[in-house]
């Protein structure tokens, strides 16, 4: 067996070396062609513009009206099949591919000879009439063809060149060229974001922009990236959340605001997490977390209809239905429903720590067990027993106060808050509160977070004195919510990894 593995490894290495030599030779030949064109005064890189009247899909969809009409198309040459005096070429543009028929009788001997010297990957512009071949393929009958830009490196081999996910992520431009599904994922991502904006704008929300750099990183439990301002001689943080600035907008009377933008968290990288990610955060005056639930389920359902044609989407072989209303279940009930500890009977931190030992939750707790609160342990129990079982969209409501420092307490239970997280396929999609607007209580919560930082929790919230000052001016009852855009795109495009929905994910430098 070891001998077979060694032979296979040697064969793979030999094939890779052969491909590298082949690609190097192809690159040399392509450069020689470019230099020859430049000497003849035909430098393809001198082209400034080309009038593109139609795209591939448009021509195919409107063939009955466009048949016989002259069009101008442009794109990348993806295949070329010569049959002596005539040839067929596939041109790939933004929307897809269309065939061009090229005949020496139509464009002349000199132009036809030049076309036959083109390489796969070159950009060309084609002018001609729309027609259908004898085999029934909608095509453009070329009257003229122009080399618009030259590809000096060969594209990956069609069937094997992009199996390595590292190549797809590091050289996304190749992935977009060779993998139509990847291209369409990012088209859908753009459609999702446009739908979100249209949905919120129609409901009277105002899109705003808040600082990416700040002296304080707060609004979430996360480690920030730290940088230095030379001009100000000041340490700054990349934001981990937009929450506290958006609440200042509510204080200022804007009533309904949202921001779609990047957040940055100096944490782990895996199939669900990227240090740089896109968040939607929104805040609405005169509502609470019930209003946020209704807004969340309707917003997500609308994005599903936009990109999937209905509220249903298949993710990793499981059909998900985003139609409202979503299930609502209290965190306490979600734990007991899945054979976890009953926190209705566990009232103190000490009893909760005993339960953590009994239910093997010690390793799951980020803090050392002696410093953990009932809320910390309840959250660990939820993650252990319930989270992965929440497949269909659901709201888990009423979180412990000691892990929700920016949230209003429930009127009938000071140990719990009016907070929910939305879960889909066992993963968090959204987080929302009835926002705490009492500056005295908020200051106490921040001070408690400061004590936790002193105990070694570097993800605890930092005290933002100016935010407290804004609350002292007065903030109305408010509901707020954050939705992870990358995860939403993953669900609606059936993408297994967050790197599949971020154009240029964070990666270590190539060795």
C-alpha positions as CSV (number, residue, x, y, z in Angstrom):
1,X,0.0,0.0,0.0
2,X,2.8,2.4,0.9
3,X,4.5,1.7,-2.5
4,X,1.3,2.5,-4.4
5,X,0.9,5.7,-2.4
6,X,4.5,6.7,-3.3
7,X,3.9,6.0,-7.0
8,X,0.7,8.0,-7.0
9,X,2.5,10.9,-5.3
10,X,5.3,10.8,-7.8
11,X,2.9,10.7,-10.7
12,X,1.0,13.7,-9.3
13,X,4.3,15.6,-8.8
14,X,5.3,14.8,-12.3
15,X,2.0,15.9,-13.8
16,X,2.2,19.2,-11.8
17,X,5.7,19.8,-13.1
18,X,4.6,19.0,-16.6
19,X,1.6,21.4,-16.3
20,X,3.9,24.1,-14.9
21,X,6.3,23.7,-17.9
22,X,3.4,23.7,-20.3
23,X,1.9,26.9,-18.8
24,X,5.3,28.6,-18.8
25,X,5.7,27.7,-22.5
26,X,2.2,29.0,-23.3
27,X,2.9,32.2,-21.4
28,X,6.1,32.7,-23.5
29,X,4.2,32.2,-26.7
30,X,1.4,34.6,-25.7
31,X,3.9,37.3,-24.9
32,X,5.6,36.7,-28.3
33,X,2.2,37.2,-30.0
34,X,1.7,40.4,-28.0
35,X,5.1,41.8,-29.0
36,X,4.5,41.0,-32.6
37,X,1.1,42.9,-32.5
38,X,2.8,45.8,-30.8
39,X,5.5,46.0,-33.5
40,X,2.8,46.0,-36.1
41,X,1.1,48.9,-34.4
42,X,-1.9,46.7,-33.3
43,X,-1.4,46.8,-29.5
44,X,-4.6,45.3,-28.1
45,X,-4.0,47.2,-24.8
46,X,-4.4,50.5,-26.7
47,X,-8.2,50.0,-27.0
48,X,-10.1,52.5,-24.9
49,X,-13.7,51.5,-25.4
50,X,-16.0,49.2,-27.3
51,X,-19.7,49.7,-27.8
52,X,-21.5,46.7,-26.3
53,X,-25.1,46.8,-27.3
54,X,-26.3,43.5,-25.8
55,X,-25.3,40.7,-23.4
56,X,-25.4,37.0,-24.1
57,X,-28.5,36.1,-22.0
58,X,-30.5,39.0,-23.4
59,X,-29.9,37.9,-26.9
60,X,-31.0,34.3,-26.1
61,X,-34.1,35.5,-24.2
62,X,-35.1,37.9,-26.9
63,X,-34.1,35.9,-29.9
64,X,-37.5,36.1,-31.7
65,X,-37.3,39.9,-31.7
66,X,-33.5,40.1,-32.3
67,X,-33.2,37.5,-35.0
68,X,-31.5,39.2,-38.0
69,X,-30.6,42.3,-36.0
70,X,-27.0,43.5,-35.8
71,X,-25.6,43.5,-32.3
72,X,-22.3,44.2,-30.6
73,X,-21.1,41.8,-27.9
74,X,-17.9,41.7,-25.9
75,X,-16.3,39.2,-23.5
76,X,-13.6,36.6,-22.9
77,X,-12.8,34.0,-25.5
78,X,-13.5,30.7,-23.8
79,X,-13.3,28.2,-26.7
80,X,-12.4,28.2,-30.4
81,X,-13.2,25.5,-32.9
82,X,-11.7,25.9,-36.3
83,X,-13.1,24.0,-39.4
84,X,-10.9,25.4,-42.1
85,X,-12.6,28.4,-43.7
86,X,-15.0,28.9,-40.7
87,X,-14.8,28.7,-36.9
88,X,-17.0,28.8,-33.9
89,X,-16.1,30.7,-30.7
90,X,-17.7,30.9,-27.3
91,X,-17.7,34.4,-25.8
92,X,-18.3,34.8,-22.1
93,X,-19.6,38.0,-20.7
94,X,-21.2,39.1,-17.4
95,X,-24.4,37.1,-17.9
96,X,-23.1,33.9,-19.5
97,X,-21.9,32.6,-22.9
98,X,-22.9,33.0,-26.5
99,X,-21.5,31.5,-29.7
100,X,-20.0,33.5,-32.5
101,X,-19.8,32.1,-36.0
102,X,-16.7,33.4,-37.9
103,X,-16.2,32.9,-41.6
104,X,-13.3,33.9,-43.8
105,X,-15.9,34.9,-46.5
106,X,-17.3,37.5,-44.1
107,X,-14.3,39.1,-42.5
108,X,-11.5,38.4,-45.1
109,X,-8.3,36.4,-45.1
110,X,-6.1,38.8,-43.1
111,X,-8.7,39.2,-40.3
112,X,-9.5,35.5,-40.2
113,X,-5.8,34.7,-39.9
114,X,-5.5,37.1,-37.0
115,X,-8.5,35.5,-35.3
116,X,-7.0,32.1,-35.5
117,X,-4.0,33.4,-33.6
118,X,-6.1,34.5,-30.7
119,X,-5.7,32.6,-27.4
120,X,-8.3,31.3,-24.9
121,X,-8.8,34.0,-22.3
122,X,-8.3,37.0,-24.7
123,X,-11.0,39.7,-24.6
124,X,-12.8,40.3,-28.0
125,X,-15.5,42.4,-29.4
126,X,-17.8,41.0,-32.0
127,X,-20.3,42.7,-34.3
128,X,-22.8,40.8,-36.4
129,X,-26.3,39.6,-36.9
130,X,-28.2,37.3,-34.5
131,X,-29.1,33.9,-36.0
132,X,-29.7,30.3,-35.2
133,X,-27.4,27.6,-36.4
134,X,-28.6,24.4,-38.1
135,X,-28.2,22.7,-34.8
136,X,-30.5,25.2,-33.2
137,X,-27.9,27.2,-31.2
138,X,-28.5,31.0,-31.0
139,X,-25.3,32.7,-32.2
140,X,-23.9,35.9,-33.7
141,X,-22.8,35.8,-37.3
142,X,-19.6,37.7,-37.1
143,X,-19.2,40.7,-39.5
144,X,-16.1,42.0,-37.6
145,X,-14.1,41.0,-34.6
146,X,-11.6,43.0,-32.5
147,X,-9.0,41.9,-30.0
148,X,-9.6,44.2,-27.0
149,X,-7.1,42.8,-24.5
150,X,-4.8,39.9,-24.4
151,X,-4.5,37.2,-21.7
152,X,-0.8,36.6,-21.1
153,X,-1.3,33.6,-18.8
154,X,-3.4,30.6,-19.7
155,X,-6.6,29.9,-17.9
156,X,-6.9,26.8,-15.6
157,X,-7.7,23.5,-17.3
158,X,-11.5,23.3,-17.4
159,X,-12.1,20.1,-15.4
160,X,-9.2,20.0,-12.9
161,X,-7.7,23.4,-12.6
162,X,-10.0,24.8,-9.8
163,X,-10.5,21.8,-7.6
164,X,-8.1,23.3,-5.1
165,X,-10.2,25.6,-2.8
166,X,-7.0,27.6,-2.0
167,X,-6.8,28.6,-5.7
168,X,-10.5,29.6,-5.7
169,X,-10.1,31.8,-2.6
170,X,-6.7,33.3,-3.3
171,X,-7.3,33.9,-7.0
172,X,-11.0,34.6,-7.0
173,X,-10.8,36.2,-10.4
174,X,-10.0,32.7,-11.8
175,X,-12.9,31.2,-9.8
176,X,-15.3,33.7,-11.3
177,X,-14.1,33.0,-14.8
178,X,-14.2,29.2,-14.6
179,X,-17.0,28.6,-12.1
180,X,-20.4,30.0,-13.1
181,X,-21.9,28.9,-9.8
182,X,-19.5,31.0,-7.9
183,X,-20.2,34.0,-10.1
184,X,-23.9,33.6,-9.6
185,X,-23.4,33.3,-5.8
186,X,-22.0,36.8,-5.8
187,X,-24.8,38.1,-8.1
188,X,-27.3,36.7,-5.5
189,X,-25.3,38.3,-2.7
190,X,-25.7,41.7,-4.4
191,X,-29.5,41.0,-4.9
192,X,-29.9,40.1,-1.2
193,X,-28.2,43.3,-0.1
194,X,-30.3,45.4,-2.5
195,X,-33.5,43.7,-1.3
196,X,-32.5,44.5,2.3
197,X,-32.0,48.1,1.5
198,X,-35.3,48.4,-0.5
199,X,-37.2,46.6,2.3
200,X,-35.9,48.9,5.1
201,X,-36.1,52.1,3.0
202,X,-39.7,51.3,2.3
203,X,-40.4,51.1,6.1
204,X,-38.9,54.5,6.7
205,X,-35.4,53.5,7.9
206,X,-32.5,55.8,7.1
207,X,-29.2,54.3,6.1
208,X,-26.3,55.9,7.9
209,X,-22.5,55.4,8.2
210,X,-20.7,55.3,11.5
211,X,-16.9,55.2,12.3
212,X,-14.9,52.1,11.5
213,X,-12.0,53.4,13.7
214,X,-12.8,54.2,17.4
215,X,-10.9,54.6,20.6
216,X,-13.3,52.1,22.2
217,X,-14.3,48.7,20.8
218,X,-17.7,48.0,22.3
219,X,-21.2,46.9,21.4
220,X,-20.4,43.1,21.3
221,X,-18.4,40.5,23.2
222,X,-15.4,40.1,21.0
223,X,-11.6,40.9,20.7
224,X,-10.8,43.9,18.5
225,X,-8.0,44.6,16.1
226,X,-5.8,47.3,17.4
227,X,-4.0,49.9,15.2
228,X,-2.2,53.2,15.7
229,X,-2.9,56.7,14.4
230,X,0.4,58.4,13.7
231,X,-1.3,61.8,13.2
232,X,-3.2,61.7,16.5
233,X,-0.6,59.6,18.4
234,X,-3.5,57.5,19.5
235,X,-4.4,53.8,19.7
236,X,-7.5,52.9,17.8
237,X,-9.7,49.8,17.3
238,X,-11.4,48.5,14.2
239,X,-15.1,48.3,15.2
240,X,-16.5,45.1,16.4
241,X,-20.1,46.4,16.1
242,X,-22.0,49.5,15.1
243,X,-24.5,49.4,18.0
244,X,-23.5,52.2,20.2
245,X,-23.1,54.8,17.4
246,X,-26.5,53.8,15.9
247,X,-28.2,54.2,19.3
248,X,-26.7,57.7,19.4
249,X,-28.6,58.4,16.2
250,X,-31.8,57.3,17.9
251,X,-31.0,59.7,20.8
252,X,-30.6,62.4,18.1
253,X,-34.2,61.8,16.9
254,X,-33.6,59.7,13.7
255,X,-36.1,57.1,15.0
256,X,-35.3,54.4,12.4
257,X,-31.7,53.8,11.3
258,X,-29.6,51.0,9.8
259,X,-26.1,50.4,8.6
260,X,-24.8,47.7,6.2
261,X,-21.1,47.4,6.6
262,X,-18.0,45.7,7.7
263,X,-17.2,44.6,11.3
264,X,-13.8,43.2,12.4
265,X,-13.2,40.7,15.2
266,X,-9.8,39.3,16.1
267,X,-10.9,35.8,16.6
268,X,-10.8,32.3,15.0
269,X,-11.2,31.5,11.3
270,X,-13.3,28.6,10.1
271,X,-16.1,27.7,7.7
272,X,-18.5,30.1,9.7
273,X,-16.2,32.9,10.7
274,X,-14.0,35.4,8.9
275,X,-12.2,38.2,10.8
276,X,-13.8,40.7,8.4
277,X,-17.5,40.2,7.9
278,X,-20.6,42.1,6.8
279,X,-23.3,43.0,9.3
280,X,-26.7,44.6,9.1
281,X,-27.5,46.6,12.3
282,X,-30.8,48.5,12.7
283,X,-32.6,50.3,15.4
284,X,-36.2,51.4,15.6
285,X,-37.7,53.7,18.2
286,X,-41.0,52.9,20.0
287,X,-40.8,49.2,19.6
288,X,-39.3,46.2,21.4
289,X,-37.9,42.7,20.7
290,X,-41.3,41.5,19.6
291,X,-41.3,44.1,16.8
292,X,-37.8,43.0,15.9
293,X,-38.9,39.4,15.5
294,X,-41.6,40.4,13.1
295,X,-39.2,42.6,11.2
296,X,-36.5,39.9,11.1
297,X,-38.8,37.1,9.8
298,X,-40.4,39.3,7.1
299,X,-37.1,40.7,6.0
300,X,-35.4,37.3,5.6
301,X,-38.5,35.9,3.9
302,X,-38.4,38.7,1.4
303,X,-34.7,38.1,0.6
304,X,-35.5,34.4,0.1
305,X,-38.2,35.2,-2.4
306,X,-35.8,37.5,-4.3
307,X,-33.1,35.0,-4.8
308,X,-34.9,31.6,-4.5
309,X,-38.3,32.5,-6.0
310,X,-40.1,31.5,-2.8
311,X,-39.6,31.4,1.0
312,X,-38.0,28.0,0.7
313,X,-34.3,27.2,0.1
314,X,-32.4,24.0,0.2
315,X,-29.2,24.2,2.3
316,X,-26.8,21.2,2.4
317,X,-29.6,18.9,1.4
318,X,-32.1,20.2,3.9
319,X,-35.1,22.3,2.9
320,X,-35.5,25.4,5.0
321,X,-38.7,27.5,5.0
322,X,-38.3,31.1,5.9
323,X,-42.0,32.0,5.7
324,X,-43.3,33.9,8.7
325,X,-44.1,33.3,11.5
326,X,-41.0,31.5,12.8
327,X,-41.1,29.4,15.9
328,X,-40.5,31.2,19.2
329,X,-39.0,29.3,22.2
330,X,-37.6,30.5,25.5
331,X,-33.9,29.6,26.1
332,X,-34.9,27.8,29.3
333,X,-37.4,25.6,27.4
334,X,-35.0,24.9,24.6
335,X,-32.5,23.5,27.1
336,X,-34.9,21.3,29.0
337,X,-36.6,20.2,25.8
338,X,-33.3,18.7,24.7
339,X,-32.5,16.9,28.0
340,X,-30.3,19.7,29.5
341,X,-30.4,21.0,33.1
342,X,-33.6,22.7,34.3
343,X,-32.6,26.2,35.1
344,X,-36.1,26.9,36.5
345,X,-34.9,25.0,39.5
346,X,-31.3,26.3,39.5
347,X,-31.5,29.8,41.0
348,X,-28.0,30.6,42.2
349,X,-24.5,30.8,40.6
350,X,-23.3,28.1,43.0
351,X,-26.1,25.6,42.0
352,X,-25.4,26.4,38.3
353,X,-21.7,25.6,38.8
354,X,-22.7,22.2,40.2
355,X,-24.9,21.6,37.3
356,X,-22.0,22.5,34.9
357,X,-20.0,19.7,36.5
358,X,-22.9,17.3,36.4
359,X,-23.6,17.9,32.7
360,X,-20.0,18.1,31.6
361,X,-20.1,21.8,30.6
362,X,-16.8,22.8,32.1
363,X,-14.8,22.6,28.9
364,X,-17.4,24.6,27.0
365,X,-17.2,27.6,29.4
366,X,-14.8,30.3,28.2
367,X,-14.1,31.4,31.7
368,X,-12.7,29.4,34.6
369,X,-15.6,27.7,36.3
370,X,-15.2,29.5,39.7
371,X,-16.0,32.8,38.1
372,X,-18.9,31.7,35.9
373,X,-22.4,33.0,36.6
374,X,-25.7,31.2,36.2
375,X,-26.2,33.0,32.9
376,X,-22.8,31.9,31.6
377,X,-23.6,28.3,32.4
378,X,-27.2,28.5,31.0
379,X,-25.8,29.8,27.7
380,X,-23.2,27.0,27.6
381,X,-26.0,24.5,28.3
382,X,-28.0,25.9,25.4
383,X,-25.1,25.7,23.0
384,X,-24.4,22.1,24.1
385,X,-27.9,20.7,24.2
386,X,-30.1,22.8,21.9
387,X,-28.4,25.0,19.4
388,X,-27.5,22.4,16.7
389,X,-31.0,21.0,16.8
390,X,-32.7,24.3,15.7
391,X,-32.8,23.5,12.0
392,X,-35.9,25.4,10.8
393,X,-35.8,29.2,11.4
394,X,-36.6,29.9,15.1
395,X,-36.3,32.6,17.6
396,X,-34.8,31.7,21.0
397,X,-36.0,34.3,23.4
398,X,-35.3,35.6,26.9
399,X,-31.6,35.4,27.7
400,X,-29.9,35.8,31.1
401,X,-29.3,39.4,32.2
402,X,-25.6,38.7,33.1
403,X,-24.7,37.9,29.4
404,X,-26.9,40.6,27.9
405,X,-25.4,43.9,29.2
406,X,-27.2,46.2,26.7
407,X,-30.6,44.7,27.0
408,X,-33.7,45.6,29.1
409,X,-34.7,43.2,31.8
410,X,-38.1,41.4,31.7
411,X,-40.5,43.3,33.9
412,X,-41.5,40.1,35.8
413,X,-38.0,38.5,36.0
414,X,-34.9,40.6,36.6
415,X,-32.6,37.6,35.9
416,X,-33.8,37.5,32.3
417,X,-33.8,40.0,29.4
418,X,-36.0,40.8,26.4
419,X,-33.5,39.4,23.9
420,X,-33.6,36.9,21.1
421,X,-31.3,35.2,18.7
422,X,-32.5,33.8,15.4
423,X,-31.2,30.3,14.6
424,X,-31.2,28.5,11.2
425,X,-29.6,25.1,10.6
426,X,-28.2,25.2,14.1
427,X,-26.4,28.5,13.5
428,X,-27.0,32.0,14.8
429,X,-28.3,34.3,12.1
430,X,-29.5,37.4,14.1
431,X,-29.3,38.9,17.6
432,X,-31.8,41.5,18.9
433,X,-33.0,43.3,22.0
434,X,-35.4,45.5,23.6
435,X,-32.6,48.1,24.1
436,X,-31.6,49.2,27.6
437,X,-32.2,53.0,27.8
438,X,-31.7,53.6,31.5
439,X,-28.3,55.3,31.8
440,X,-27.9,54.4,35.5
441,X,-28.5,50.7,34.9
442,X,-26.4,50.8,31.8
443,X,-23.4,52.3,33.7
444,X,-23.7,49.6,36.4
445,X,-23.7,46.9,33.6
446,X,-20.6,48.4,32.0
447,X,-18.9,48.5,35.4
448,X,-19.7,44.8,35.9
449,X,-18.2,44.1,32.5
450,X,-15.1,46.0,33.6
451,X,-14.7,43.7,36.6
452,X,-15.0,40.7,34.2
453,X,-12.2,42.2,32.1
454,X,-10.1,42.4,35.2
455,X,-10.7,38.7,35.8
456,X,-9.3,37.9,32.4
457,X,-12.3,38.1,30.0
458,X,-10.8,40.1,27.1
459,X,-14.2,39.9,25.3
460,X,-16.1,41.8,28.0
461,X,-17.6,45.1,26.9
462,X,-15.6,48.3,27.4
463,X,-17.1,51.3,29.1
464,X,-18.1,54.1,26.7
465,X,-18.6,57.2,28.7
466,X,-19.9,59.2,25.8
467,X,-22.6,56.6,25.1
468,X,-23.7,56.9,28.7
469,X,-23.8,60.6,28.3
470,X,-26.1,60.2,25.3
471,X,-28.5,58.0,27.3
472,X,-28.6,60.7,29.9
473,X,-29.9,63.0,27.3
474,X,-32.7,60.5,26.8
475,X,-33.3,57.6,24.4
476,X,-36.9,56.4,23.7
477,X,-38.0,52.8,24.0
478,X,-36.1,51.1,21.1
479,X,-35.7,47.7,19.5
480,X,-32.5,46.8,17.8
481,X,-31.2,43.9,15.8
482,X,-28.1,42.7,14.0
483,X,-28.1,40.1,11.1
484,X,-25.1,38.4,9.8
485,X,-25.2,39.0,6.0
486,X,-22.5,36.4,5.1
487,X,-24.5,33.7,6.9
488,X,-27.7,34.8,5.3
489,X,-26.1,34.6,1.9
490,X,-24.7,31.1,2.8
491,X,-28.2,29.8,3.5
492,X,-29.8,31.3,0.4
493,X,-27.0,30.1,-2.0
494,X,-26.4,26.7,-0.4
495,X,-22.7,27.6,0.3
496,X,-21.0,25.4,2.8
497,X,-18.3,27.8,3.8
498,X,-18.3,31.5,4.6
499,X,-15.3,31.8,2.2
500,X,-17.6,30.9,-0.6
501,X,-19.7,34.0,-0.1
502,X,-16.9,36.5,0.6
503,X,-15.2,37.6,-2.6
504,X,-11.7,37.9,-1.0
505,X,-11.7,36.1,2.4
506,X,-8.9,36.5,4.9
507,X,-6.1,34.0,4.3
508,X,-2.5,33.5,5.4
509,X,0.0,34.6,2.8
510,X,0.8,31.9,0.3
511,X,4.1,30.1,1.1
